[in-house]
Amino acid sequence: MRVDDFDFDLPNDRIALRPAAPRDTARMLVVGSDAMLDKSVADLPAMLRAGDCLIFNDTRVIPAQLEGMRGEAKIGATLHKREGPREWRAFIRNAKRLRDGDEIDFSNGVTAVASDRAADGSFRLSFGGIEPVELLLERAGHMPLPPYIASKRPTDERDAQDYQTMFAREAGAVAAPTAALHFTPALIEALADAGVETATLTLHVGAGTFLPVKADDTDDHVMHAEWGRIDPATADRLNAVRAKGGRLIAVGTTSLRLIESATGEDGVVRPFEGDTAIFITPGYRFRGIDGLMTNFHLPRSTLFMLVSALMGLDRMQAAYAHAIANDYRFYSYGDASLLLP
């Protein structure tokens, strides 16, 4: 399909710079096949059925944004995929000043050697020393806010909490699974009281999720791979939900992409551990999920393509036009939509 088909006019002031507080007071547009309802995230228990299961991503965002020096040159690095115990693939700012074998000083005793420049301009960074890389990042890195937020304000101490979900346990993401930012312990309790189950999986979201689609046709866009895991017990639980007539509702596009990667043509979710680069566009036949809770995405993005695949492009264009006309807040810190095809 033409990438232009997924374009729309988004006023710049609709991109949220801070999350709603409390988190579950964010607005939520419920989109079905024939109706749209303006609700709030706190209304979610009433929008689902007893026996449904919400599936969360328990990845934890690491301080993956680094600023350093290679000699006299300033170098910025955004880690996006782990390649070994001390190696990360990273997108580089001012990459023209960097060559294979150059050492970058990120301050506070944190250094890395650049190598293996890829066609997309990224480098492998091999961190020096013997301390775990996680400790080095805590010392020298900061929270990697999406560029559409970071370009409007600096990262601060609030973001260290705001940009983690309540489910964050498995360190390794460089972007938050933002649909789950709306959840609070009180909301989870209300969902349990309504008979809605929950499950977790892990997909370490990479910085590739922020990359613009530069191709003119979706067939020519290459997705970056991300590592994910669904353990056997979780796969069994998800299959049991469906066997009893419940719906699997992915919380976030990251959860959805991993479930679809792990589900066979027979609709059975299988254990999964490894990379996925699944790219979902209209015409895709969904096998593993029955609905999606997600934030509002940017024009021409792979995520808007994904929700258009789930609900239909015309339906999503109408939903987004409604959201813009009614002052919904977009992107990572913005409001939510509940999509029930």
Secondary structure, DSSP 4 states (H G I P E B T S, - for coil): -BGGGG-----GGGB-SS--SSGGGSEEEEE-SS-EEEEEGGGHHHHS-TT-EEEEE-EEE---EEEEEETTEEEEEEEEEE-SSSEEEEEEETGGG--TT-EEE-STT-EEEEE---TTS-EEEEE-SSS-HHHHHHHH-B----HHHHTTS---HHHHHHTS-TT--EEEESS--GGGGG--HHHHHHHHHTT-EEEEEEE---GGGG----SSBGGG--PPPEEEEE-HHHHHHHHHHHHTT--EEEESHHHHHHHHHHB-TTS-B--EEEEE-----TT----S-SEEEEEPPPTT-HHHHHHHHHH-HHHHHHHHHHHHHTT--BSTTS-EEEE--
